[in-house]
């Protein structure tokens, strides 16, 4: 199977590297320097900055069996859809598209449990853009007969991106907002879900890619501190926290996302059902202490 990855970011690069797929994928990046580095790693990489792209890229689309889209939408819309939807629709071998979205499209539900049948309440411009992009890709699938899998991802963590690293770097904060909870997902479980979509015989669908245990962010920081045997940072009330507009909008929403459909219909078995298993695995791999960070940039 030849796979086109539009947006070789954190999750998709983990997917490629962890599955040994460098020789079977073509990906895009927004920086030509990154394209050269990834190509030297064996990953054929094209430049695409949302508007301009390498001239050979459209030809690759016609030869691919599947596409993964992880580029976020912009204020003007989904740049991948704008640039490549006609080519993807017409690609003779391409049978499935995997679009990486976010559970942020559900908006605030006051901590209640939600699933894929819950009507979205996207409020922020980012979430509204994601929802519009989801709709566009689903329409393309319906019109072209291609299976479109929408993956609504929870808060992503994994190697080099986790509470252990934040504590070691001194950037971890224990922000407390009563009643606030959200899901996370280890990047390994995103990779497992992408793999399942690429071999699934289902005609597409929407999947909450989330762990089993939505919980306040402060709990994760406390657990990471216990693993490192260091004091956790002091609690900061949400109202007093110095947050960016994006972070404040994130903390303004609370929901618990069910992953039952992911497990039952798509057959995904999570490697890390909660943040505890995920952090323990990362800690065992040496994440957290400053010397390890310096040795593995």
ABEGO torsion letter per residue (X at the ends): XBBBBBGBBAAAAAAAAAAGAAAABBBBBABAAAAAAAAAAGBBBBBBAGABBBAAAAAAAAABABBBBABBBBAAEBAAAAAAAAAAAABAABABBBBBBBAAAAEBAGGBBBBAABBBABABAAAAAAAAAAAAAAAAAAAAGBBBBBBBBBBBBEBGBBAAAAAAAGABBBBBBBGBBBBBBBAAAAAAAAAAAAABABAEEBBBBBBABBBBAAAAAAAAAAAAGBBBBBBBBAAABBBBAAAAAAAABBBBBBAAAAAAAAGBBBABABAAAAAAAAAAAGBGBAAAAAABX
